[in-house]
Protein backbone atom coordinates (compact mmCIF):
# COMPACT_ATOMS: atom_id res chain seq x y z
CA UNK A 1 0.00 0.00 0.00
CA UNK A 2 1.10 3.56 -0.75
CA UNK A 3 -0.21 6.75 0.84
CA UNK A 4 -0.91 9.86 -1.22
CA UNK A 5 -1.57 13.05 0.72
CA UNK A 6 -2.61 16.43 -0.60
CA UNK A 7 -1.82 19.45 1.53
CA UNK A 8 -4.36 22.21 2.02
CA UNK A 9 -6.64 23.89 4.52
CA UNK A 10 -10.13 22.59 5.32
CA UNK A 11 -13.25 24.63 4.67
CA UNK A 12 -15.04 26.10 1.67
CA UNK A 13 -13.39 29.51 2.12
CA UNK A 14 -9.97 27.98 1.33
CA UNK A 15 -11.14 25.62 -1.41
CA UNK A 16 -9.66 27.38 -4.47
CA UNK A 17 -6.62 28.98 -2.80
CA UNK A 18 -3.09 28.41 -4.08
CA UNK A 19 -2.25 26.69 -0.77
CA UNK A 20 -4.91 24.05 -1.52
CA UNK A 21 -3.54 22.79 -4.82
CA UNK A 22 -2.52 19.56 -3.05
CA UNK A 23 -6.18 18.83 -2.27
CA UNK A 24 -7.07 19.62 -5.90
CA UNK A 25 -4.56 17.05 -7.20
CA UNK A 26 -5.76 14.37 -4.77
CA UNK A 27 -9.34 15.03 -5.92
CA UNK A 28 -8.22 14.40 -9.52
CA UNK A 29 -6.48 11.18 -8.47
CA UNK A 30 -9.59 10.00 -6.62
CA UNK A 31 -11.62 10.01 -9.83
CA UNK A 32 -8.87 8.05 -11.62
CA UNK A 33 -8.81 5.50 -8.79
CA UNK A 34 -12.63 5.34 -8.63
CA UNK A 35 -12.33 6.22 -4.96
CA UNK A 36 -13.90 8.68 -2.55
CA UNK A 37 -12.87 10.20 0.76
CA UNK A 38 -15.53 8.35 2.73
CA UNK A 39 -13.98 8.24 6.19
CA UNK A 40 -13.11 10.84 8.77
CA UNK A 41 -10.20 9.51 10.79
CA UNK A 42 -6.68 10.57 11.75
CA UNK A 43 -8.04 14.16 11.74
CA UNK A 44 -8.34 13.77 7.97
CA UNK A 45 -10.66 12.82 5.15
CA UNK A 46 -9.52 9.35 4.02
CA UNK A 47 -10.36 6.96 1.21
CA UNK A 48 -8.91 3.92 -0.52
CA UNK A 49 -8.63 2.96 -4.15
CA UNK A 50 -6.08 1.63 -6.59
CA UNK A 51 -3.80 3.10 -9.22
CA UNK A 52 -1.59 1.00 -11.47
CA UNK A 53 -2.61 -2.15 -9.60
CA UNK A 54 -1.40 -0.75 -6.25
CA UNK A 55 -3.66 -0.08 -3.24
CA UNK A 56 -3.61 3.60 -2.34
CA UNK A 57 -4.66 5.34 0.84
CA UNK A 58 -5.68 8.91 -0.02
CA UNK A 59 -5.44 11.47 2.79
CA UNK A 60 -6.54 15.12 3.01
CA UNK A 61 -5.60 16.39 6.49
CA UNK A 62 -8.27 18.54 8.16
CA UNK A 63 -5.91 20.00 10.77
CA UNK A 64 -4.93 23.10 8.77
CA UNK A 65 -1.63 23.20 6.95
CA UNK A 66 0.72 23.72 9.91
CA UNK A 67 -0.32 20.45 11.59
CA UNK A 68 -0.76 18.25 8.49
CA UNK A 69 1.98 15.85 9.50
CA UNK A 70 -0.04 14.58 12.46
CA UNK A 71 -2.72 13.09 10.20
CA UNK A 72 -0.29 11.58 7.72
CA UNK A 73 2.00 10.08 10.37
CA UNK A 74 -0.98 8.56 12.21
CA UNK A 75 -2.39 7.06 9.00
CA UNK A 76 1.03 5.77 7.87
CA UNK A 77 1.64 4.09 11.23
CA UNK A 78 -1.85 2.58 11.37
CA UNK A 79 -1.57 1.10 7.85
CA UNK A 80 2.17 0.31 8.22
CA UNK A 81 3.15 2.44 5.22
CA UNK A 82 6.89 3.14 5.04
CA UNK A 83 7.92 6.80 4.77
CA UNK A 84 9.36 6.10 1.28
CA UNK A 85 5.84 5.00 0.21
CA UNK A 86 4.29 8.32 1.23
CA UNK A 87 3.76 10.93 -1.48
CA UNK A 88 2.85 14.49 -0.51
CA UNK A 89 1.42 16.91 -3.10
CA UNK A 90 1.97 20.55 -2.14
CA UNK A 91 2.15 24.12 -3.41
CA UNK A 92 5.67 25.43 -4.05
CA UNK A 93 6.56 29.14 -3.96
CA UNK A 94 10.07 28.48 -5.30
CA UNK A 95 8.79 27.14 -8.62
CA UNK A 96 7.09 29.45 -11.13
CA UNK A 97 3.39 28.87 -11.73
CA UNK A 98 2.95 25.86 -13.97
CA UNK A 99 6.25 24.13 -13.14
CA UNK A 100 6.11 20.73 -11.49
CA UNK A 101 8.79 18.65 -9.85
CA UNK A 102 8.80 15.13 -8.46
CA UNK A 103 11.47 14.48 -5.84
CA UNK A 104 12.38 12.40 -2.82
CA UNK A 105 13.35 13.98 0.47
CA UNK A 106 14.71 17.46 1.03
CA UNK A 107 14.08 20.29 3.40
CA UNK A 108 10.86 22.11 4.14
CA UNK A 109 11.96 25.37 2.49
CA UNK A 110 9.79 27.45 4.83
CA UNK A 111 6.64 25.42 3.99
CA UNK A 112 4.87 24.80 7.30
CA UNK A 113 3.00 21.76 6.01
CA UNK A 114 6.28 20.11 5.01
CA UNK A 115 7.87 21.08 8.35
CA UNK A 116 5.02 19.29 10.10
CA UNK A 117 5.47 16.22 7.84
CA UNK A 118 9.18 15.94 8.60
CA UNK A 119 8.61 16.46 12.33
CA UNK A 120 5.77 13.94 12.63
CA UNK A 121 7.13 11.28 10.26
CA UNK A 122 10.55 11.60 11.90
CA UNK A 123 12.39 11.88 8.58
CA UNK A 124 12.21 13.71 5.27
CA UNK A 125 12.45 10.70 2.90
CA UNK A 126 8.85 10.96 1.70
CA UNK A 127 8.18 11.70 -1.98
CA UNK A 128 6.92 15.11 -3.06
CA UNK A 129 5.05 16.46 -6.04
CA UNK A 130 5.93 20.16 -5.92
CA UNK A 131 3.32 22.26 -7.75
CA UNK A 132 4.72 25.65 -8.69
CA UNK A 133 2.51 28.58 -7.70
CA UNK A 134 5.13 31.33 -8.12
CA UNK A 135 5.57 34.00 -5.49
CA UNK A 136 4.81 37.66 -4.97
CA UNK A 137 7.29 40.06 -6.55
CA UNK A 138 8.48 43.53 -5.74
CA UNK A 139 9.01 45.43 -2.50
CA UNK A 140 7.86 43.73 0.71
CA UNK A 141 7.39 40.46 -1.22
CA UNK A 142 8.30 38.35 1.83
CA UNK A 143 5.67 40.04 3.97
CA UNK A 144 3.03 39.30 1.32
CA UNK A 145 3.67 35.53 1.11
CA UNK A 146 0.95 34.49 3.60
CA UNK A 147 -1.70 36.52 1.82
CA UNK A 148 -0.50 35.24 -1.54
CA UNK A 149 -0.75 31.52 -0.72
CA UNK A 150 -4.15 32.13 0.89
CA UNK A 151 -5.54 33.80 -2.23
CA UNK A 152 -7.27 32.40 -5.28
CA UNK A 153 -5.46 31.81 -8.55
CA UNK A 154 -5.80 34.75 -10.93
CA UNK A 155 -7.79 34.50 -14.19
CA UNK A 156 -4.79 33.56 -16.33
CA UNK A 157 -3.71 30.87 -13.88
CA UNK A 158 -7.24 29.49 -13.59
CA UNK A 159 -7.31 28.90 -17.35
CA UNK A 160 -4.23 26.65 -16.99
CA UNK A 161 -5.07 25.11 -13.63
CA UNK A 162 -6.98 22.05 -14.83
CA UNK A 163 -4.10 21.02 -17.12
CA UNK A 164 -1.56 21.62 -14.33
CA UNK A 165 -3.57 19.50 -11.88
CA UNK A 166 -3.81 16.75 -14.50
CA UNK A 167 -0.03 16.75 -15.05
CA UNK A 168 0.61 16.63 -11.29
CA UNK A 169 -1.80 13.68 -11.02
CA UNK A 170 0.07 12.00 -13.91
CA UNK A 171 3.32 12.39 -11.94
CA UNK A 172 1.82 10.78 -8.84
CA UNK A 173 0.27 7.95 -10.84
CA UNK A 174 3.57 7.35 -12.67
CA UNK A 175 5.38 7.16 -9.29
CA UNK A 176 2.93 4.45 -8.19
CA UNK A 177 3.11 2.49 -11.44
CA UNK A 178 6.73 2.93 -12.58
CA UNK A 179 8.71 3.82 -9.43
CA UNK A 180 10.46 7.04 -8.48
CA UNK A 181 13.45 7.15 -10.83
CA UNK A 182 11.44 6.29 -13.96
CA UNK A 183 8.72 8.78 -13.01
CA UNK A 184 11.31 11.51 -12.31
CA UNK A 185 13.07 10.87 -15.63
CA UNK A 186 9.80 10.94 -17.53
CA UNK A 187 8.14 13.93 -15.88
CA UNK A 188 10.84 16.24 -14.51
CA UNK A 189 12.40 16.58 -17.97
CA UNK A 190 9.10 17.75 -19.46
CA UNK A 191 8.31 20.05 -16.57
C-alpha positions in Angstrom: 0.0 0.0 0.0 1.1 3.6 -0.7 -0.2 6.7 0.8 -0.9 9.9 -1.2 -1.6 13.0 0.7 -2.6 16.4 -0.6 -1.8 19.5 1.5 -4.4 22.2 2.0 -6.6 23.9 4.5 -10.1 22.6 5.3 -13.2 24.6 4.7 -15.0 26.1 1.7 -13.4 29.5 2.1 -10.0 28.0 1.3 -11.1 25.6 -1.4 -9.7 27.4 -4.5 -6.6 29.0 -2.8 -3.1 28.4 -4.1 -2.2 26.7 -0.8 -4.9 24.0 -1.5 -3.5 22.8 -4.8 -2.5 19.6 -3.0 -6.2 18.8 -2.3 -7.1 19.6 -5.9 -4.6 17.1 -7.2 -5.8 14.4 -4.8 -9.3 15.0 -5.9 -8.2 14.4 -9.5 -6.5 11.2 -8.5 -9.6 10.0 -6.6 -11.6 10.0 -9.8 -8.9 8.0 -11.6 -8.8 5.5 -8.8 -12.6 5.3 -8.6 -12.3 6.2 -5.0 -13.9 8.7 -2.5 -12.9 10.2 0.8 -15.5 8.4 2.7 -14.0 8.2 6.2 -13.1 10.8 8.8 -10.2 9.5 10.8 -6.7 10.6 11.7 -8.0 14.2 11.7 -8.3 13.8 8.0 -10.7 12.8 5.1 -9.5 9.4 4.0 -10.4 7.0 1.2 -8.9 3.9 -0.5 -8.6 3.0 -4.1 -6.1 1.6 -6.6 -3.8 3.1 -9.2 -1.6 1.0 -11.5 -2.6 -2.1 -9.6 -1.4 -0.7 -6.2 -3.7 -0.1 -3.2 -3.6 3.6 -2.3 -4.7 5.3 0.8 -5.7 8.9 0.0 -5.4 11.5 2.8 -6.5 15.1 3.0 -5.6 16.4 6.5 -8.3 18.5 8.2 -5.9 20.0 10.8 -4.9 23.1 8.8 -1.6 23.2 7.0 0.7 23.7 9.9 -0.3 20.5 11.6 -0.8 18.2 8.5 2.0 15.9 9.5 0.0 14.6 12.5 -2.7 13.1 10.2 -0.3 11.6 7.7 2.0 10.1 10.4 -1.0 8.6 12.2 -2.4 7.1 9.0 1.0 5.8 7.9 1.6 4.1 11.2 -1.9 2.6 11.4 -1.6 1.1 7.8 2.2 0.3 8.2 3.1 2.4 5.2 6.9 3.1 5.0 7.9 6.8 4.8 9.4 6.1 1.3 5.8 5.0 0.2 4.3 8.3 1.2 3.8 10.9 -1.5 2.8 14.5 -0.5 1.4 16.9 -3.1 2.0 20.5 -2.1 2.2 24.1 -3.4 5.7 25.4 -4.0 6.6 29.1 -4.0 10.1 28.5 -5.3 8.8 27.1 -8.6 7.1 29.5 -11.1 3.4 28.9 -11.7 3.0 25.9 -14.0 6.2 24.1 -13.1 6.1 20.7 -11.5 8.8 18.7 -9.8 8.8 15.1 -8.5 11.5 14.5 -5.8 12.4 12.4 -2.8 13.4 14.0 0.5 14.7 17.5 1.0 14.1 20.3 3.4 10.9 22.1 4.1 12.0 25.4 2.5 9.8 27.4 4.8 6.6 25.4 4.0 4.9 24.8 7.3 3.0 21.8 6.0 6.3 20.1 5.0 7.9 21.1 8.3 5.0 19.3 10.1 5.5 16.2 7.8 9.2 15.9 8.6 8.6 16.5 12.3 5.8 13.9 12.6 7.1 11.3 10.3 10.5 11.6 11.9 12.4 11.9 8.6 12.2 13.7 5.3 12.4 10.7 2.9 8.8 11.0 1.7 8.2 11.7 -2.0 6.9 15.1 -3.1 5.1 16.5 -6.0 5.9 20.2 -5.9 3.3 22.3 -7.8 4.7 25.7 -8.7 2.5 28.6 -7.7 5.1 31.3 -8.1 5.6 34.0 -5.5 4.8 37.7 -5.0 7.3 40.1 -6.6 8.5 43.5 -5.7 9.0 45.4 -2.5 7.9 43.7 0.7 7.4 40.5 -1.2 8.3 38.3 1.8 5.7 40.0 4.0 3.0 39.3 1.3 3.7 35.5 1.1 1.0 34.5 3.6 -1.7 36.5 1.8 -0.5 35.2 -1.5 -0.7 31.5 -0.7 -4.2 32.1 0.9 -5.5 33.8 -2.2 -7.3 32.4 -5.3 -5.5 31.8 -8.5 -5.8 34.7 -10.9 -7.8 34.5 -14.2 -4.8 33.6 -16.3 -3.7 30.9 -13.9 -7.2 29.5 -13.6 -7.3 28.9 -17.3 -4.2 26.7 -17.0 -5.1 25.1 -13.6 -7.0 22.0 -14.8 -4.1 21.0 -17.1 -1.6 21.6 -14.3 -3.6 19.5 -11.9 -3.8 16.7 -14.5 0.0 16.8 -15.0 0.6 16.6 -11.3 -1.8 13.7 -11.0 0.1 12.0 -13.9 3.3 12.4 -11.9 1.8 10.8 -8.8 0.3 8.0 -10.8 3.6 7.3 -12.7 5.4 7.2 -9.3 2.9 4.5 -8.2 3.1 2.5 -11.4 6.7 2.9 -12.6 8.7 3.8 -9.4 10.5 7.0 -8.5 13.4 7.2 -10.8 11.4 6.3 -14.0 8.7 8.8 -13.0 11.3 11.5 -12.3 13.1 10.9 -15.6 9.8 10.9 -17.5 8.1 13.9 -15.9 10.8 16.2 -14.5 12.4 16.6 -18.0 9.1 17.7 -19.5 8.3 20.1 -16.6 
